[in-house]
Amino acid sequence: MDSTELSTALRPPAHPQAKPGYGKRSVPGQLPRTDADFAHLRTREAAIAAYIDRLTEGAAIGYKALAANIADYGQQACAKSLKFLSEAGHLRLVKEHLAVADNSLRWVTRTYFSRTSRDDEWWKAYVAGLRGVDLTGLDRDRGLDRDHDGDRPAEPPAPAPPAPTPPTVAYRTLARLGRTEPRMTLSAAECAALESLAAQWLARGATPDHLTRSLTTGLPHPLHSPGAIARKRLESKMPPAPYQDPAHITRAVMLCIGCEEPETVVTLIGGVCMECREEMEAYDAAEGKGLVIDAVPNTFRAVPAQREVARRADELRAAAGLKSRPIPRPTHGEFARGLSRDVGAERGRGAE
């Protein structure tokens, strides 16, 4: 099964989005999609890479979100695959420091994905070039599925069999106006014609109750055309679009895809620190012996990440019959050498 067939087979009807500002970002300059994009990967990694490739911008692609939406693979398999996809040059985990118009600052963590494999030098240059990037337009369009090798929309997924379209909240709200005010009873055709306007109200923060009150109070006497009244009010009383503070990146730092330690603290090769690389090797050795490893990575560690990764790698080595290595003792202020926690560093995997 090629990568296109894998992505089609695995693509769910609606993969969840990450919190605004987080989630998947596609890098520019990717080659056109082909059947052999992930042929160099093992079946598991190829399937997950093809799945991620088809997701929209801003999609949650942490291992928990992937496992919840890919039937064949659990959390541990997805977490491991993300490391191998990073090593193969297809993704990097990046923490970005944002400055917005009200002078507030915050950290966000994004996973940058490239269908085209990139080497470490390319990724370093790309992450360094993120500084100063205006994110306002990118976040506004985060729901659009784009290739980011231009403004050309991404190829649509294989069409699914047609199914009845369920009524939207906007449609149902319009259809129920007559229950509140009998004179505003709308026909099915009128509800369909006004649905897009009502949907804009809801997208701008109005609730169905607010929409109903706006369309049923203070009506003229006599009322000859409920459809015309509803359209006029929907257009003239439209709530304002929510204000979006412009934001730009002031700093971008790559993180280890496994333990999320920044490159200022650990050495990254292929987006993976040395400790996590040892864990990957131990996983391979354990799998080579036919062992099933069920532990789920804990990204919210109460103790230093390197110590936990080393302990896990040691357990895997033991299971595979390999010689164990000493577990490093945590050092005081080891994270202080890198990014300061005072600036409100946020764990991006939690947002995903």
N, C-alpha and C positions, 0 to 999 in steps of 0.2 A: 504494500500500500504506500503510495507516494505521499509527500507532505501535504499536497492539496487535498487528497482524499482524507488524510488524517484530520486536517483542520475542519473539513466539512462534517466529518463524523462526530467530532468532539464539540463543535460549537453549540453552546446552549442557546435557548431562545432569548435570554436576557442575563448576561453576566453583570454582576454588580459594579457600580462605579465606586471609586475611592472617595474620601472626603475631598471637597474642593481644594485644588492645589497639590494634591498627592496623586499617586497612581502612575500608570504607564505614560511614557513620553516616547514617541518615535523620533529617531535622529534623522537628519537630512541626508540626501545624496545616496539613498538606497537604490540598488539595482531593481529592475522590474521583477515581479513575483514569478517564479517558475516552479516546476514540479520537483526540482532537485535542490531547493534552497537549503534543506536540512539533511541531505543525504549523507553527509559526513558524520552525523550524530548517531548514537544508539537509538533504538526504536522508541524508548521512553522519552528521551530528551527531544527527539525529532517531533514526536506527537505533541508534547507540551509547547515546544517552540512554535510549531504551526498554529496551535491554539492561540497563543499570545499574539502572534503576528496578526491574526484576524480581529483582535479586540479593538475597541475604540480607544481614543485618547482619554486618559484619566481613569481607565478601568483598573480595578483593584487586582494586582497580580502578586500579592503576597502568597506564601504557600498555603495558608488557610483558605483564602478565596479560591485559589486554583483547585484545591482538593475538594471543596464543596461543590464545584461545578464540572469536574471531570470525573466521570464515573469509574474509570479504570485505575485511578491512582489516588492514594491517600496522602496525608499531610507529610509524612516522612519522605515518601517518594518525590513529592513536588518540591520539598525543601532541598533535597539532594540534587534534583534536576536543575534547579535555579543556579546552584554552584557550578555545575558542569556547563551550563549555558554561558555563565560568566567567563569561565575558563576558556571556552570556545570562541569568545569574542562577540557574543550576541547581546549581552546586556551588562549594565553597570548600575550599582546602587549609589545615588548621589544625594548628599545633604546640602541644601541651599539656604542661604541666609537672605531673607527678603526684607526690603524696606518699602513701606507703603506711604501714601500721600499724607497721612496723619502723623507721620514720623514714628509710628510703631514698627517694631522689628519682630520677626519670628523665623523659626527654622521649619522647613518642610523637607520631607524625604521622598524622592521620586526614583522610579526604576526606568532607566533609559534603555530602549530596545532597538536593536538593529537586525533586520532580516539578513543583511549582508554582514558577514563576520568581519570584525575589526581587530587590529592588534593593539597592544598596550599604548604605543606611541600615539596612535590615532585617538584613543579614548582620553589620554592625558590632555592632548591639544583641544579636544572638543569640550571637556569639562572646564579647562582653563578659559575657554572662549565664552562660557556662559555668563561670566561676570558682566554686569551692565545690561543684560537682556531684559527687555520690557515684557512682562508676563501677562499684562492686562488682556491683550487680544487673544493670547494662547488659552488663558483660562476661560475666556468668554466662549471660545469655540471648542472647549474640551469634549463636548459631546459629539463632535463631528468625527467621522472615520476618515482620516487622511493618511496618505503615505508619507508626507513630509519630504518628498523629493520634488516638490513643487506644489502648486495649488490643485493638482489633479486629484479628485476623490479616489479613495481606494477602491479596488475591485470589489463588487458586491459578492456576498457568499452565494453559494448555490441556492436557487429558489426552493423554498419549502412548499409542500402541497398547500393549495389555498384553503383557508379556514375562515369561518365567520369572524368578522371583526367585533369584539365585545364593545358595548357602549362605554364611552369614556365618562369620567366624572363630569366633564363640562356638558356632555349631551344629557346625562341623567338629570343634572340640575335644571337644565332648560325644560326637559320633559315633565318635571314635577312642579313647575311654576303654578300650574292650575290648582294644585292642592292648597297653595297659600292664597292665591287670588284667582278665582274661577275665570275672570275676564282675561287673564293672561295665559290661558290654555293654548299651547302651540301645537301645530301639526308636526308629524314626523319630518316632513320636508323642511319646515321652518327650523326645527331643531338642528337638522343636518347643515342647513345653510348658515346658522349662527354659531355652530359649535366651535369654529376656529377662534372667533372673537371671545367667546366665553373661556376658552382654554388660555388665551392670553391673560385674562383677568387672574385666573388661578395661578399661572406661572409667575405673575407679579406679586403674589402674596395674598390675594383675596381668597376667602373661604367660600364654600358653597352657600352658607347662610348669608354672608355679606353680599354675594352675587344675587341671591334670591331677593333680599331686601331692596337692593338697588333697582331691581326690575319690577317690583310689585308695589312699592309705596309711592304715594303722591300721584296716582294715575289720573288722567283727565276724564271728564264726564261730558259726553259719552265717549267710549273707547271703541273705535271702529276697526283698528288693525293691530292686534297684539304683536304680530311679527315685526311690523314697521316700528312700533314703540320700542320693542326690545332691541332692534338693531341700532336705533338712534341713541339709546341710553348706553349700549355696549360701546359704541364708538366715542360718544362725547364725554362719558364719565370714566373712561379707561384709567385705572390706577397708573401712576408713573412707574417706569422701569426702575428696578432697584439700583441704587448707586453702587458702582464698583470702584473701589480705590485702586488707582494705578499702582502696580508693584514692579520692582525690578530686583534682580539678583545682585547682591553686593559681594557674595562669596560662595564658592561651590567647592565641596570636598568629597572625594570618592570614599565610600565605605566598603568594608569587606561584606560581600553578599551573604556570608554565613553568620558572623558574630556582630556585624555592624560597627566594628571598630574603625575609626577614621584613618586615612593614609598618613596623617601626621603622627600617629602612634605606632602603627604596624606597617610592615612592608607588604604591598599588594602586588601579586603577579597574577595576571588574568582576572583582576578584581577579587582575588581570594588571598587572605593572609596565610602565613606559613602554618600556623596552628590548624586552621581549617583545611588547608591542603593535606596535612597529615591525616586529618579525620576522613577526608575523601578517599585517601589511599587505603585507610583501614576499612572503610565501608566496602571498597572494591575487593579487598582481600577476604572479608567476611562473606560477601556475596559469592565470591569464587569458590568458597567452600560449601555453598548451599545453605548458609545461615540466613534466617529471616530476622531483620532488625526492626523492631516495632516502636522504638522510642521516638517521641515527637520532639523536635527542637523547641527549646524554651527561650524565646527572644526577649523576655522580660526577666533577666537573671538578677537575683538578689546579690550574687557574688560576681567578681570580675569575669568578663566574658572569656578571656584567654584561659583562665583556670578551668571553667566548665567545659570548653572545647577540648582542652588537653585531657580532662578526665574522661570525656566521652570517647575520644580517640583511643585512650588507653584501654577502655572496656572493649572496644571493637577489636583492638589488636589481640587482647586476651582471648576473645571469642574465636578469632581466626587462627589462634595458635602462634601468634607472633610475639616477639619480645617486647615487654612494656617499657615505657620511658618515664622518667621522673616527672611528676606534675609540678609545674612552676608555682612557687609561692607568690601570692599577690603582693605587689609593692605599693607603698604609700604614695598616693597622688599620681598613680600611673596614667590616669585619664587626663590629669591636669596638664600633661605635656602636650596634649592636643587641643581639641575644642573645649572651651569652658562650658560647664553645665549651668553657669549663672545666666546665660543668655536664653535659657528656656529651651534647651535642645529637646526635640520631640522624637519619639521612636516612630519612624514612618511605617513600620510593619503594623503597628497598632492601628494606624489610620487606614491601612489597607485591609 
